[in-house]
Amino acid sequence: MSEPSQSGPSRPEEDPGIGQERDDVQRALDQFRREVRARLLERRAPEAGSGLDWEDLFESARRRLSTIGMVERSAEVDEFGMDDVVIAKWNRLFDALADRWWRIDVEGLDPGSPPLPSLFVANASGLLPWDGIMLAHKIARARPDAPRPRFLVADWLVTQPFAQPTLAGIGGVRACRENAERLLRSGRSVVSFPEGLKGSAKVFRERYRLRRFGRGGAVRIALALGVPLVPVAVIGAEETHPVLFKVGSLARLVGLPFLPVTPTFPWLGPLGLVPLPSRWRMRFGAPLDFGPHGPEAADDEILVDRLTVELRSSIQRMIDEAVRTRDSVFA
Amino acid sequence: MVSEGGVSAPTSIAITGLGSFFGRRLAQRLLELPRPPKIVGIDLRRPWRLEGRIGFHRVDLGDPAAGGKLAEVLVRERVERVVHAAFRRDPTPDVEADHELETVGSIHVMNACAAAKVDHLVWLSSTMLYGARPDNPNFLGEEHPLRGHADAHCVRNRVEAEELLARFRVKHRDLHVSALRFAWVMGPEFEDRVVRHFASPVVTTLLGYDPLVQFVHEEDALDVLERCVLEDHPGTYNVVGPGVLPLSTLLALGGKRALPLPTPLLYRLEHWLSQSRYGDLPAGFYDYLRWLFVADGARGWDRFGEPVYSSREAWISFVSSRRMRRYR
């Protein structure tokens, strides 16, 4: 602008005359701006009057296009790919699933009771990692002050197309020792399913029978890092996808370890993957503290095996008791 | 000038692959020092705009007698440190020549260093050597085995060379070796196959896959390289920018369109094109857009300090510089 906005550098000993002059200039400038704005609006008015404002429409469409895909995700994710925007979006679905679909009863999860971070070890059940998602969700809801726990996902699922980006966004991490240790070291709890694929791919008649707990990885990590290990029994998730039998040969064509046949799955197409609304119970056992053994005990294979067997049988006891005392699968 | 480890700065530095991005830019940086060391460039072609300021020797590392020739040069020029940057920027369809240069050429460099009693060898490497595998942990430490990629011959060659380097290190313990594993380099100037792939406004991706991607900015990479050349930092370091971003977020940030193609289709579509251009099957490149190969940079950050650019900032620097170039 050609007109100076100030009459000069301000001096401390200025007299009222100069102040008056400056006010005049300011007023003239304001007047000038108003005129310019009015004239600009005048020029745009006829266009806006003639029905549609194409320019505006085009501009807004362009803006919408350039930000497409950015509204659903944040520009930063954490180092394991978890995205807070995605979590916030999915939380409503998770709440609905937890409270209305599966009506989950949680026992033993108090504001202070399992110290966080800890390693949660649960029985694997159901085809899809709904149990992991729900466990992480329930722990996050009960302890909003702590970082959101992550659930470990078996290899076969985390490498499937479409599953991988979705799971990573909501806090799923590929199950391996390096990942679990890194998460726990940085203060984030981990929900793990040591049975792995053997556990989630059980057929229906074998439900609630725990399989072998891998090679003792969970216990080894808890020993090495000195984090508490919390046994968890999840009851009800076995009935979300009751697998009648498994087909192997066809599955290899599409790169899956097996193709499950449930009362709904291949028959109803993708709709058959909707989990059944069984009633769930989550029982958190007392945290096991392996601290007295010391971190070097992680290399003691016999001790690791013994602790793993004990852990497995304690979870099996919790499951058996809960299954015995429940009245019905769906009520 | 005395560096961190109490070792005085080298007075004579040889750079193999002077014409490569890292070779050229490192030479320029060293010449800008207050007391520049003597620089001995080794390459096939005389470097542009560096004549007279550096010594140049034409040695073909693909030549079977290159080891002796190189050793002779190193002894004559009294070289104290060698920077090995003579690696292919892009794989070429001539698979055998690439092998001669990258694997056998590296053996010549190692042998020449040992014969000429060089103090220090700085070795340029890449996190791509870990290989993009579905069973990778989210963060790969420097000790993670280098599994490479079966379909990427340049990665394979360099993995082989680095295995030989590991043996060389055990044999010549007094010769310090710094190996720098760079993540994908991004920045205004650097260019290779990865950069070209990301430079186009429509970027081919794999349908249903959205791996976390990691970059390092070219200036950060050069900073670490320069410090390794001037100071004493033996060991292997991942040189990566902090932070990771999903591929889809990167493209959205850069205002690029993703063209997601089903994996089997893309691998068939690109089959001949990719083989004639790079000598590899498409999987040799696209698997790196499919699976994770994020390296853990903590050791390097402890040693050299946190990089100026995070992965995200490196990407933005690259995208915005390309955009400027279009309007120039």
Chai-1 contact restraints between the chains, C-beta under 6 A:
chainA,res_idxA,chainB,res_idxB,connection_type,confidence,min_distance_angstrom,max_distance_angstrom,comment,restraint_id
A,G69,B,A252,contact,1.0,0.0,6.0,A-B,restraint_1
A,M70,B,A252,contact,1.0,0.0,6.0,A-B,restraint_2
A,R73,B,T249,contact,1.0,0.0,6.0,A-B,restraint_3
A,E79,B,V244,contact,1.0,0.0,6.0,A-B,restraint_4
A,F80,B,N138,contact,1.0,0.0,6.0,A-B,restraint_5
A,G81,B,L212,contact,1.0,0.0,6.0,A-B,restraint_6
A,T159,B,P134,contact,1.0,0.0,6.0,A-B,restraint_7
A,P161,B,G208,contact,1.0,0.0,6.0,A-B,restraint_8
A,P161,B,Y209,contact,1.0,0.0,6.0,A-B,restraint_9
A,F162,B,G208,contact,1.0,0.0,6.0,A-B,restraint_10
A,P165,B,D210,contact,1.0,0.0,6.0,A-B,restraint_11
A,C176,B,P137,contact,1.0,0.0,6.0,A-B,restraint_12
A,E178,B,P137,contact,1.0,0.0,6.0,A-B,restraint_13
A,N179,B,P137,contact,1.0,0.0,6.0,A-B,restraint_14
A,N179,B,N138,contact,1.0,0.0,6.0,A-B,restraint_15
